[in-house]
Each structure stands twice: as C-alpha cells, then as structure tokens.
Amino acid sequence: MIPRRQFLQTLALAAATPVIGATVAKPDFRLRYLLSSAMYGEMPLDAILPEVAKTGCEAIDIWCRVHGNQREQITAMGDDAFAALLATHQVKLGVSTRYPLGPTGLQDEMQWLKKFGGGIIVTGSKGPSEPSGAAAKAGILAFLEQMKPHVARAEQAGVTIAIENHDRQLLHHPDSLRYFAEFNRSPHLGIAFAPHHLHAWTDQIPALIRDLGAKQISFMYFQEHSDGIRQKVAKEIEMKQLPGFGGGLDYRPLLKALIDIRYTGYVEIFMHPTPRGIPILPTVAAITGAINQSRAYVESCLREVGG
C-alpha cells in the first residue's frame, strides 16, 4: 500500500501538473475523453464546467442522483440557464447518464439531450441477473425485442442508447455481450463498455473489444475494479479504480484492441466513491489533478502500443 503521505503528495503534484494535450498519440488515432460530473459529487455545475478543458476532455457527461446531482441542478435552474452556462464555459454536452430511468423510460431525456446537441444516454439493462450461455442468448433476444420502439425513438432524436455491462443485470457476462453484438442491428443502441464489471474475465477484455467492434461500443469507461467500489476503505484503495493508481489492470492490450477496431467513441476516466454522491477528493483542483494523472498514464500506455 502507498504510504498516505506519499499518496497525498502525488495528488498534489498531479493537481499542479500542466494540462496535457488531449492526445499525444499518432494523428490517425486519438482518445476522445469525456468528463463525468459525478467525479465532483454534488458540487455546482459552474465549478465543474471549467474543468472540462483542464482535463483535456471534449464534452461533459451529466449525472443525476445518487452519484451526483447535476441533472437535478439543471432542472432547478432551467434549460436556458444551463445553455448559458455551457456557452460561458465553451463546453459541449456529450452524454446524459440516467440509470434511474432505465432503458425504457428515456423518451423525455432523448428530446432534452437532442435540444442541447448531446449524442448518448447511458443506462442499464432489464432482464435476468447475470445470465450466461443459452440463458444469456434468450435474455438478450427478449431485451432487444423490448427495446425496438425505444430505439426507434432514439433514431428519430438522433441519439444513441448505451447499455452498460453491469453486475447484477442482464448485460454482464461475456456471453451476453457477444450475443448483444450478434443480434443488435441498430446504430442507435450500443454498449457502454465497463472493464471494472469484467474483473472476473480480465484476460478476455481485449478479445471482447475486438468481438464487439466499434459499431457496438458506443461509450467506454476507463475504470477498474477495487474493493472500494461498494464499501468504505482507505482512500488509497478506493482510488485504485482510476487508471495508473495501482489497480493492476494492464491498459496496453485494451488500448491496442481499441486501435485495432478504430474506436472513435468517448472514453471516461471514472471511479465510484463510497458513499455515493460525494466528490472523489475534497477539492475541485485535487479531482482534476487525479483525472489528469490517470490520463497521463493512459496516454503513456497508448504510446507504448503504437497508438
């Protein structure tokens, strides 16, 4: 375990590090970073939006309770005030993460996202919990059938519904991911690919990325599993969810797979604090510094694999 004093010194240095360009890889491949509002807990939007550029991100991902409350902040201030904030800070809305609505309750959110030029809504799946084999195939086929009218609405709105492969849900086991890719025919329905929920199959992640391909992966988390995801642990352990903080996931084969499929979607450096809804670190500067430290690590891995 990293000594606490050394750990805090590392974060302080990261916060003071000059912002790295959004890409240091070859010009024919780059990662498109997205900033999650939930990393800042329930801090106000006018404090978060300036950090989009500072973290080398292309757009903002707006989260709602219980992970953050920025979606509720927008409802309280009104859409016009939110639009003014985006314009003031020159920030693009890229994603709305709306787990509480579920995959079949997104109609109003689609229109709201379209209004601001956003492209993706991230949510979970419905069906049996963590099936594999034939049960996964049956569950995915039923889910895709259920989703047809909602995907049609997404197409009309020009947005994509991205379903996270999440534990305790239908889309979780590698079998379910591969069946989703086999039977999904719509470019307006895809996967929010989450490596941290595949920690039981870490060695399969690069192959899964290639099997799914860029047409099925609409969004990707850069997060890894940690004992701190759902229980209170030392901050050093909790932070291991972030790339480059000692969690152990080798990002090089993962990034090589993204290069091979010519992935062009968003990637989001992310972690879960415990309890939910708090910022991952006490200050805006510290949070931004940690994200930049992770991004520098990811970009160093990208250089190693020839991105």
C-alpha positions as CSV (number, residue, x, y, z in Angstrom):
1,M,0.0,0.0,0.0
2,I,1.2,3.5,-0.8
3,P,2.1,5.4,2.4
4,R,-0.6,8.0,3.0
5,R,1.8,11.0,3.0
6,Q,3.4,9.9,-0.3
7,F,-0.1,9.3,-1.8
8,L,-1.3,12.8,-0.9
9,Q,2.0,14.3,-2.2
10,T,1.4,12.5,-5.5
11,L,-2.1,14.0,-5.8
12,A,-0.8,17.5,-5.0
13,L,1.8,17.1,-7.8
14,A,-0.8,15.9,-10.2
15,A,-3.0,18.9,-9.4
16,A,-0.1,21.2,-10.2
17,T,0.9,19.4,-13.4
18,P,0.4,21.4,-16.6
19,V,-2.5,20.1,-18.6
20,I,-1.5,17.5,-21.2
21,G,-2.9,17.8,-24.6
22,A,-6.0,15.6,-25.3
23,T,-3.8,13.3,-27.5
24,V,-0.1,12.6,-27.7
25,A,-0.5,9.6,-30.0
26,K,-0.2,9.5,-33.7
27,P,-2.7,11.8,-35.5
28,D,-4.6,8.8,-37.1
29,F,-5.8,7.6,-33.6
30,R,-6.7,9.5,-30.5
31,L,-8.8,9.1,-27.5
32,R,-11.8,11.3,-27.1
33,Y,-12.1,12.0,-23.3
34,L,-15.3,12.8,-21.6
35,L,-15.6,14.3,-18.1
36,S,-18.1,12.8,-15.7
37,S,-19.9,15.4,-13.4
38,A,-20.2,12.6,-10.8
39,M,-16.5,12.7,-10.1
40,Y,-17.2,16.1,-8.3
41,G,-20.1,14.7,-6.2
42,E,-22.8,17.4,-5.8
43,M,-20.5,20.4,-6.5
44,P,-22.2,23.1,-8.6
45,L,-22.1,23.0,-12.3
46,D,-20.4,26.4,-12.6
47,A,-17.5,24.9,-10.6
48,I,-17.3,21.7,-12.7
49,L,-17.7,23.0,-16.3
50,P,-14.4,24.9,-16.3
51,E,-12.6,21.6,-15.6
52,V,-13.7,20.0,-18.9
53,A,-10.9,21.8,-20.8
54,K,-8.4,21.4,-17.9
55,T,-8.8,17.6,-18.1
56,G,-8.4,17.5,-21.9
57,C,-12.0,16.4,-22.3
58,E,-14.2,17.0,-25.3
59,A,-17.5,17.2,-23.5
60,I,-19.4,16.8,-20.2
61,D,-21.3,13.7,-19.0
62,I,-24.2,14.9,-16.8
63,W,-25.1,12.6,-13.9
64,C,-28.1,12.5,-11.6
65,R,-28.6,11.3,-8.0
66,V,-27.4,9.2,-6.3
67,H,-24.0,9.6,-7.9
68,G,-24.2,13.3,-8.4
69,N,-27.0,15.9,-8.7
70,Q,-26.0,18.0,-11.7
71,R,-29.1,16.8,-13.7
72,E,-31.3,18.0,-10.8
73,Q,-29.3,21.2,-10.7
74,I,-30.2,21.8,-14.4
75,T,-33.9,21.1,-13.7
76,A,-33.8,23.6,-10.9
77,M,-32.1,26.4,-12.9
78,G,-33.9,25.7,-16.2
79,D,-32.7,24.8,-19.6
80,D,-32.0,28.4,-20.7
81,A,-29.7,29.0,-17.7
82,F,-27.9,25.7,-18.4
83,A,-27.4,26.6,-22.0
84,A,-25.9,29.9,-20.9
85,L,-23.5,28.1,-18.6
86,L,-22.4,25.8,-21.4
87,A,-21.8,28.8,-23.6
88,T,-20.0,30.8,-21.0
89,H,-17.5,27.9,-20.4
90,Q,-17.5,26.8,-24.0
91,V,-18.5,23.2,-23.1
92,K,-20.4,20.7,-25.1
93,L,-22.9,18.3,-23.6
94,G,-22.0,14.9,-24.8
95,V,-23.7,12.3,-22.6
96,S,-26.6,12.1,-20.1
97,T,-26.2,9.2,-17.6
98,R,-29.7,8.2,-16.4
99,Y,-29.7,4.8,-14.7
100,P,-32.8,5.6,-12.6
101,L,-34.9,5.9,-15.8
102,G,-34.0,2.5,-17.1
103,P,-33.7,1.6,-20.8
104,T,-37.4,2.0,-21.5
105,G,-38.0,5.3,-19.7
106,L,-35.8,7.6,-21.8
107,Q,-38.3,9.3,-24.1
108,D,-38.2,12.7,-22.5
109,E,-34.5,12.6,-21.9
110,M,-33.9,11.9,-25.6
111,Q,-35.6,15.1,-26.5
112,W,-33.8,17.0,-23.8
113,L,-30.5,15.7,-25.0
114,K,-31.3,16.5,-28.6
115,K,-32.1,20.0,-27.6
116,F,-28.5,20.5,-26.4
117,G,-26.8,18.6,-29.2
118,G,-25.9,15.6,-27.0
119,G,-25.5,12.2,-28.5
120,I,-25.6,9.4,-25.9
121,I,-27.7,8.3,-23.0
122,V,-26.1,5.7,-20.7
123,T,-28.3,3.4,-18.7
124,G,-28.7,-0.2,-17.6
125,S,-30.4,-3.3,-19.0
126,K,-33.6,-5.2,-17.9
127,G,-34.0,-8.9,-17.6
128,P,-32.5,-11.8,-15.7
129,S,-29.4,-11.2,-13.5
130,E,-26.0,-12.2,-14.9
131,P,-27.1,-15.0,-17.2
132,S,-24.6,-16.9,-19.4
133,G,-24.8,-19.4,-22.2
134,A,-28.3,-20.2,-23.6
135,A,-30.0,-18.1,-20.9
136,A,-27.9,-15.1,-21.9
137,K,-28.9,-15.6,-25.5
138,A,-32.6,-15.8,-24.7
139,G,-32.4,-12.8,-22.4
140,I,-30.6,-10.6,-24.9
141,L,-33.1,-11.5,-27.7
142,A,-36.0,-10.6,-25.4
143,F,-34.4,-7.4,-24.4
144,L,-33.6,-6.3,-28.0
145,E,-37.2,-7.0,-28.9
146,Q,-38.5,-5.0,-26.0
147,M,-36.2,-2.1,-26.9
148,K,-37.4,-1.8,-30.6
149,P,-39.8,1.1,-30.0
150,H,-37.4,2.9,-27.8
151,V,-34.6,2.5,-30.3
152,A,-36.9,3.9,-33.0
153,R,-37.4,7.0,-30.8
154,A,-33.7,7.3,-30.3
155,E,-33.2,7.2,-34.1
156,Q,-35.8,9.9,-34.6
157,A,-34.0,12.0,-32.0
158,G,-30.6,11.3,-33.4
159,V,-29.2,9.9,-30.2
160,T,-27.8,6.5,-29.0
161,I,-28.8,4.5,-26.0
162,A,-25.7,2.9,-24.5
163,I,-26.3,0.0,-22.1
164,E,-23.6,-0.6,-19.5
165,N,-22.4,-4.2,-18.9
166,H,-23.2,-4.1,-15.2
167,D,-23.1,-6.7,-12.5
168,R,-26.5,-8.0,-11.2
169,Q,-28.0,-7.1,-14.6
170,L,-28.7,-8.9,-17.9
171,L,-25.8,-7.4,-19.8
172,H,-22.9,-8.6,-17.7
173,H,-21.4,-11.9,-18.6
174,P,-19.1,-12.0,-21.7
175,D,-21.7,-14.3,-23.3
176,S,-24.4,-11.7,-23.0
177,L,-22.1,-9.1,-24.6
178,R,-21.3,-11.3,-27.5
179,Y,-24.9,-12.1,-28.1
180,F,-25.8,-8.4,-27.9
181,A,-23.3,-7.8,-30.7
182,E,-24.5,-10.7,-32.7
183,F,-28.2,-9.7,-32.7
184,N,-28.2,-5.9,-32.3
185,R,-28.8,-4.3,-35.7
186,S,-29.3,-0.6,-34.7
187,P,-26.5,2.0,-34.6
188,H,-28.7,3.8,-32.1
189,L,-28.3,1.1,-29.5
190,G,-24.9,0.2,-28.2
191,I,-22.8,-0.8,-25.2
192,A,-21.3,1.4,-22.5
193,F,-18.3,-0.9,-22.1
194,A,-17.2,-1.2,-18.4
195,P,-14.0,-3.2,-17.8
196,H,-14.4,-3.0,-14.0
197,H,-17.5,-5.2,-14.3
198,L,-15.5,-7.7,-16.2
199,H,-12.8,-8.2,-13.5
200,A,-13.6,-11.9,-13.3
201,W,-12.7,-12.1,-17.0
202,T,-9.9,-9.6,-17.3
203,D,-7.9,-11.7,-19.7
204,Q,-10.9,-11.7,-22.1
205,I,-11.3,-7.9,-22.2
206,P,-9.2,-7.2,-25.3
207,A,-10.8,-10.1,-27.2
208,L,-14.3,-8.8,-26.2
209,I,-13.5,-5.3,-27.5
210,R,-12.5,-6.9,-30.9
211,D,-15.5,-9.1,-30.9
212,L,-17.9,-6.2,-30.2
213,G,-16.2,-3.8,-32.5
214,A,-16.6,0.0,-32.8
215,K,-20.2,-0.4,-34.1
216,Q,-21.3,-1.9,-30.8
217,I,-19.2,0.0,-28.3
218,S,-20.8,3.5,-28.0
219,F,-19.0,4.6,-24.9
220,M,-16.2,3.3,-22.7
221,Y,-15.3,3.6,-19.0
222,F,-11.6,3.7,-18.0
223,Q,-12.3,2.3,-14.6
224,E,-11.0,-0.9,-12.9
225,H,-12.3,-3.0,-10.0
226,S,-11.4,-2.1,-6.4
227,D,-12.5,-3.3,-3.0
228,G,-13.6,0.4,-2.6
229,I,-16.3,0.3,-5.2
230,R,-19.1,-0.6,-2.7
231,Q,-17.5,-0.4,0.8
232,K,-15.7,2.2,2.8
233,V,-11.9,1.6,2.6
234,A,-8.8,3.7,2.8
235,K,-8.8,6.4,0.1
236,E,-5.7,4.9,-1.4
237,I,-7.5,1.6,-2.1
238,E,-10.6,3.4,-3.4
239,M,-8.6,5.4,-5.8
240,K,-7.2,2.2,-7.4
241,Q,-10.3,2.3,-9.6
242,L,-8.6,5.0,-11.6
243,P,-6.1,4.1,-14.3
244,G,-2.5,4.4,-13.1
245,F,-3.3,4.4,-9.4
246,G,-2.0,0.9,-8.8
247,G,-5.2,-1.1,-9.5
248,G,-3.3,-3.7,-11.7
249,L,-5.3,-3.6,-14.9
250,D,-2.9,-3.5,-17.9
251,Y,-4.3,-0.9,-20.2
252,R,-1.9,-1.7,-23.0
253,P,-3.7,-4.7,-24.6
254,L,-7.0,-2.9,-24.0
255,L,-5.8,0.2,-25.9
256,K,-4.3,-1.9,-28.7
257,A,-7.7,-3.5,-29.1
258,L,-9.3,-0.1,-29.4
259,I,-6.8,0.9,-32.0
260,D,-7.5,-2.3,-33.9
261,I,-11.2,-1.7,-34.1
262,R,-10.7,2.0,-34.9
263,Y,-12.7,3.1,-31.9
264,T,-13.9,6.7,-32.2
265,G,-16.3,7.0,-29.3
266,Y,-15.9,8.6,-25.9
267,V,-13.8,7.3,-23.1
268,E,-14.4,8.4,-19.5
269,I,-11.9,8.2,-16.6
270,F,-14.2,7.2,-13.8
271,M,-14.5,5.8,-10.3
272,H,-17.1,5.3,-7.6
273,P,-16.6,6.9,-4.2
274,T,-18.2,5.4,-1.1
275,P,-20.7,6.6,-0.1
276,R,-22.2,7.6,-3.5
277,G,-22.7,11.3,-4.2
278,I,-19.6,12.6,-2.6
279,P,-16.7,14.0,-4.6
280,I,-13.8,11.6,-5.1
281,L,-11.4,14.1,-3.4
282,P,-12.1,17.2,-1.3
283,T,-11.4,19.9,-3.8
284,V,-12.0,20.6,-7.5
285,A,-8.3,21.0,-8.1
286,A,-7.5,17.7,-6.5
287,I,-10.1,15.9,-8.5
288,T,-9.0,17.4,-11.8
289,G,-5.4,16.6,-10.8
290,A,-6.2,12.9,-10.3
291,I,-8.0,12.7,-13.6
292,N,-5.1,14.3,-15.4
293,Q,-2.7,11.8,-13.6
294,S,-4.8,9.0,-14.9
295,R,-5.0,10.5,-18.4
296,A,-1.2,10.8,-18.5
297,Y,-0.9,7.1,-17.6
298,V,-3.3,6.1,-20.3
299,E,-1.5,8.2,-22.9
300,S,1.8,6.7,-21.9
301,C,0.3,3.2,-22.4
302,L,-1.1,4.3,-25.8
303,R,2.4,5.4,-26.9
304,E,3.8,2.0,-25.9
305,V,1.3,0.2,-28.1
306,G,1.9,2.5,-31.1
307,G,-1.3,4.5,-31.0
